[in-house]
Amino acid sequence: MREAHRHRIYQLCMTLLALTTRHVTGYSNGAPTFVCETMVPGHGVGPQTSTAPYTVTAQHAANEAGKVHVTVYSPTQDDFTGFLVQARPDPNNTRVIGSFSAVPDNSKTIDCSGFKGSAATQKSNSAKRSVELEWEAPPGYDGPVTFMTTVVKNKNTFWVGMESPSIQVKRFADGDLSIPSVSSSDSSFLDHIFKAEKDIYKGCGRTKNCFGIPAGCIEVKNCTAVVSVVPSGNKYQFDMLAKRSEYVAVGLSDDEKMGDDNVIECLHDPGRSAVQAYRSWNLPTKKNRREEEHNGFSLQDGYYADGYIYCRFTHDPQFMMHDIKFDLDRSPYYLLLASGSKVEPNGVGFHNIAFATSPDKKRLSDLKSVKKDDPFYKDCNSLKNCFGFPDGCVDDQSCQAVVSVLVQGQRYEFELKGETTSYIAVGLSQDQKMGGDSVMECVYDPNTPSNVVKLFMSWNIPNDKKNTRARVQQSAVNLLSSSYEDGELYCKFTRDVRTTIEGTTFDLANNKYFLLLAAGSGASSEGVGYHDRFTAVSGQQRSLADVGAFTGASKLYLHLHGSFMVAAWIGFASLGIVLARYFKQTWVGKSHCGTDIWFTYHRMFMILVWLLTIAGLVLIFLEVGEWVAGPSQTHAILGCITSALCFIQPFMAAFRPHPNALRRPLFNWMHWFVGNAAHIVGIVTIFFAGQLSKAMLPGWMDWILVGYVAFYVCIHLILSISGCMSERQGAKRVNAFPMKDIVGRGAINNMERKRDNPYSGFRKFLLFIHVIVVVGVSAVLIILIVFAPIEDQVKSLKDKIMNF
């Protein structure tokens, strides 16, 4: 959910910090929930009444009862920027039903009528030609469904109430243990079986745990028996398939041996022509005893045909059996997998087809990549150059995207591979910055029926950072092979040794280049879109024929920039502002170097803010080298505004008028306004940093910032209330609200106070809490920045511990 709540979080923080009102005229990052019933965008204009150039289709998902594939597309190849899709039993009623279980990277779900994920909408207003979604009916539903859709071409042009053809959907209720099947070689059921066999291997080691028999069969996708496990909501989803078998079973065991194990059996019942599921207990004698109660799991799907048996079931994470507590979330288990050709009246027979125990004991939620002998990585950095993202992924074959270059005489052969919904591109650059580069793009076209991957050359326009294909001869590259499967794109192509683009000659044989690697979710006929998946730059500039390990460029300046800005605006600015506003009448009579305690620390903190901000600004310009484009512009503009306000603040303070001067109230106003404006804009700027692909920060970092803002506002409210109470009890007015001094009332009297105001002990306690929270939040954010992407770092650490 990296950007799922970006718009709401931004509004929340602006409300808390600036206490401003919200005004919305368009929703570039998705429809808000208050339009769920009408489905009409708040664009200030009415919907189109003409026939829409877009179509909504719905068809049953193969091998998945109760699921529907929904596609929104344009038969005329018209782009659209936004959409909202809901499932309704009756198109004439606003009641929604079900939830969207899978959406592409450029989309998200929202909660309509209080139902989680009951509608799908866009994340951004980038151009799209099609969107593919997966919808799931609620348990036990059996009835019609129509998918109601709004499609937005642009702000002033949109269509509301588009309907898909009505489709009849049936999903088995939780607790159903029998699903009708066949016991022959019926072609339709065989198609379901083969589709299940193909799907069960998808994502093994990446999005789900898999175990198969014989050893190594998952890599070649040819197991006699196989089971996959993936977290699904608050449950775990198991898929099992076996060949030449009448049953397939999986057990959860505390050791590698049979005995005292929880087992789920899926078996073929020829008498009922059905696939049934039972829970059984593996006795210490290694015989299974079927349980009388089958609570805690539910059969979702099942097929039997021509000796193949397949089933899917969901399982609760916690349950008790024979006084033994099973906790799939927290406790590690071995998986026992078995299949056989004989079913007995009260249990399964001997495991004569397959039986094995998983090689390692682990929690079902812990994913550990299946080690593959991926041919792509063969001879990497020995016979061919390889460069991947994230840095260091080539060695353990775990790249999200990777490029290889094989040089054989005058033949330069490139290969690209990675996870994407649209494109992967590699650029040849004379520096480590975008602009003036030759780019090769492998682009997946979802509008083609056979998953066609196309190859293009483009030119990265200097000082613009946009790609264009119009100025480049496409004959310089030749596509050899390509594929797109399970969200993974692959292409192999050759490139001419010498090409000239816009007066720039790219000579692969004689020149040295940095490699630029990028992926994104949007592309058009003109070129690829913003690299919202990732960008990576090699740290070395070398000849492509010079084989050696390419590593990622250093991100030291980037990490220092982020760390400095967090320390400045989350840390020191928060402390300095609170001290100046609420602690002028605390520690009265004590001084440091002739100045009041509060002013000593206020000045020190604000000087640190100034130094860190200017240093961070210089570092990011050294890192980027020029003005940025795309979504980074918002962060950059706000950052420059923050830096400008911060820069002038100490110079204003240096030339402040005497306390008795007529212009002192004006100075007080300006000093207050500039300081608080810089703080507010600085925090909002940090929010926008979270969405930058280059930063690689987790989406949940936004909630840490939301928590910080809420805490900061609460501290101000409590200290303000404390000031009011102190003012009522004190003999003299407490300067808890410097805004009163700004208008010139009692400014001189504050200098004459000789003792602390009432409740000074309480204020000191709140300051202590404030310091602890601010330091803690700053430390956490700096860790996320320095060790980004933090999820990969944690996963790598877990793998090392498990392999130790």
HELIX and SHEET records of a PDB file:
HELIX    1   1 ARG A    6  ALA A   18  1                                  13    
HELIX    2   2 THR A   33  VAL A   35  5                                   3    
HELIX    3   3 SER A  187  ASP A  199  1                                  13    
HELIX    4   4 CYS A  217  VAL A  220  1                                   4    
HELIX    5   5 PRO A  375  TYR A  377  5                                   3    
HELIX    6   6 GLN A  474  ALA A  476  5                                   3    
HELIX    7   7 LEU A  556  VAL A  566  1                                  11    
HELIX    8   8 ALA A  567  PHE A  572  3                                   6    
HELIX    9   9 ALA A  573  TYR A  582  1                                  10    
HELIX   10  10 ILE A  597  VAL A  624  1                                  28    
HELIX   11  11 SER A  632  ALA A  654  1                                  23    
HELIX   12  12 ARG A  664  ALA A  689  1                                  26    
HELIX   13  13 MET A  701  GLN A  729  1                                  29    
HELIX   14  14 PRO A  738  ILE A  742  1                                   5    
HELIX   15  15 ASN A  749  GLU A  752  5                                   4    
HELIX   16  16 SER A  760  VAL A  786  1                                  27    
HELIX   17  17 ILE A  790  ASN A  803  1                                  14    
SHEET    1   A 4 THR A  55  HIS A  60  0                                        
SHEET    2   A 4 LYS A  67  TYR A  73 -1                                        
SHEET    3   A 4 SER A 130  GLU A 136 -1                                        
SHEET    4   A 4 SER A  99  ALA A 102 -1                                        
SHEET    1   B 5 SER A 107  CYS A 112  0                                        
SHEET    2   B 5 PHE A 115  GLN A 122 -1                                        
SHEET    3   B 5 GLY A  82  ARG A  88 -1                                        
SHEET    4   B 5 ASP A 142  ASN A 154 -1                                        
SHEET    5   B 5 THR A 157  GLU A 163 -1                                        
SHEET    1   C 5 SER A 107  CYS A 112  0                                        
SHEET    2   C 5 PHE A 115  GLN A 122 -1                                        
SHEET    3   C 5 GLY A  82  ARG A  88 -1                                        
SHEET    4   C 5 ASP A 142  ASN A 154 -1                                        
SHEET    5   C 5 ILE A 167  LYS A 170 -1                                        
SHEET    1   D 6 SER A 178  PRO A 180  0                                        
SHEET    2   D 6 ALA A 274  ASN A 282 -1                                        
SHEET    3   D 6 ASP A 261  ASP A 269 -1                                        
SHEET    4   D 6 TYR A 247  SER A 253 -1                                        
SHEET    5   D 6 TYR A 334  GLY A 340 -1                                        
SHEET    6   D 6 ALA A 354  THR A 357 -1                                        
SHEET    1   E 3 SER A 178  PRO A 180  0                                        
SHEET    2   E 3 ALA A 274  ASN A 282 -1                                        
SHEET    3   E 3 ASN A 288  ARG A 290 -1                                        
SHEET    1   F 5 ASN A 209  ILE A 213  0                                        
SHEET    2   F 5 ALA A 225  SER A 232 -1                                        
SHEET    3   F 5 LYS A 235  ALA A 242 -1                                        
SHEET    4   F 5 TYR A 308  HIS A 315 -1                                        
SHEET    5   F 5 PHE A 297  ALA A 305 -1                                        
SHEET    1   G 2 GLN A 318  MET A 321  0                                        
SHEET    2   G 2 ILE A 324  ASP A 327 -1                                        
SHEET    1   H 2 VAL A 343  GLU A 344  0                                        
SHEET    2   H 2 GLY A 347  VAL A 348 -1                                        
SHEET    1   I 5 ASN A 385  PHE A 389  0                                        
SHEET    2   I 5 ALA A 401  GLN A 408 -1                                        
SHEET    3   I 5 ARG A 411  GLU A 419 -1                                        
SHEET    4   I 5 GLU A 488  ARG A 495 -1                                        
SHEET    5   I 5 VAL A 477  GLU A 485 -1                                        
SHEET    1   J 6 ASN A 467  THR A 468  0                                        
SHEET    2   J 6 VAL A 453  ASN A 460 -1                                        
SHEET    3   J 6 ASP A 437  TYR A 444 -1                                        
SHEET    4   J 6 TYR A 423  SER A 429 -1                                        
SHEET    5   J 6 PHE A 514  GLY A 520 -1                                        
SHEET    6   J 6 PHE A 534  VAL A 537 -1                                        
SHEET    1   K 2 ARG A 498  ILE A 501  0                                        
SHEET    2   K 2 THR A 504  ASP A 507 -1                                        
SHEET    1   L 2 SER A 591  HIS A 592  0                                        
SHEET    2   L 2 THR A 595  ASP A 596 -1                                        
END                                                                             
